[in-house]
Amino acid sequence: MSNALHPFMTTGPDGRTLVPGGSVYRPPSEHDSLLLQVSVGCSHNKCSYCAMYLGKRFAIRPQAEIDGLLARYATQPPAPSGRVFLCDGDALILPQRRLVPVLEGIRKHLPWVRRVCTYGDTRSVLRKSVDELRQLRELGLGMVYHGVETGDEQSLAAITKGATRAEVVETAARLKAAGIAHSVILLLGIAGVEGSERHARETASLLTAIDPPFAGALTVTPVPGTPLHDAFERGAFTLPDKFGLLTELRTLIAESTLTRCRFSSNHASNYLPLRGELPRDQERMVAALDEVIRRRDERVLKPEWLRGL
């Protein structure tokens, strides 16, 4: 059963899906969405920890190819989620004149689609005005997944994220003004042992400032071929131990002041899966983390063989 005929089929919890052109990645929550590849690779592709797009040269897929895919997908059963996820790394970076026909094509060929989602970041969002983002929202774009990673300026610079804290705040404000849901991705351990506490506190502070409706924590993994892995190998970067990572997670949850945020640490990379709504479940989640950290019993944590990127 090929992904060409069943484009929303996926291969596992790491978010990697094999397609005719190679591998594409999507958030775990998009596991049952139709995947529509409108670009290849990532236009930034400089983040020190990321190996997802190594060897891929960024390119925008021709509209004729996208139209052909949509026509083919129209003959297949709807995706279980009723959603389409635009791939690759930052499809939102496409100019408005290229994105609008994509969304119009989805509406024309796939009337069952309830929401279109994509990865985005400060560069892709801030290149568009609120009016342009509203136009995309009216055409079906309902959610942007944003790899914020950290609220700490020092760490943002160290990982070559290509964004400042102020730009993240403006990105959140612009998405909110346009009516597009903002799903924030955070990286436990990205500042190493030395910057762990600062990273956690500054990220909690940033969460408070942007007040997203969705947030998810992942755990950084040094992947061969990345600058972070090189630093890890030569001893210039030391990852916090399991309970140090959980202490970061506790700080994120305990020190964030949010209106209504669905927060999770259910990604395959994490040692302790948690899910709840903040602030409603804040006390329960902090208490659970406090108990695990106090006991330091690794038997309650996910074993290494079950973890993934």
Buried (B, 14 or more C-beta within 10 A) or exposed (E): EEBEEBBBBBEEBBBBBEBEEBBBBBBBBBBEBBBBBBBBBBBBBEBBBBBBBEEBEBEBBEBEEBBEBBEEBEEBEBBEBBBBBBBBBBBBBBEBEBBBBBBEBBBEBBEEBEBBBBBBBBBBBBEBEBEBBBBBBEBBBBBBBBBBBBBBBEBBEBBBBBBEBEBBBBBBBBBBEBEBBBBBBBBBBBBBEEBBBBBBBBBBBBBBBBBBBBBBBBBBBBBEEBBBBBBBEEEEBBBBEBBBBBBBBBBBBBBBEBEEBBBBBBBBBBBBEBEBBBBEBBEEBBEBBBEBBEEEEEEEBBEEEEBBB
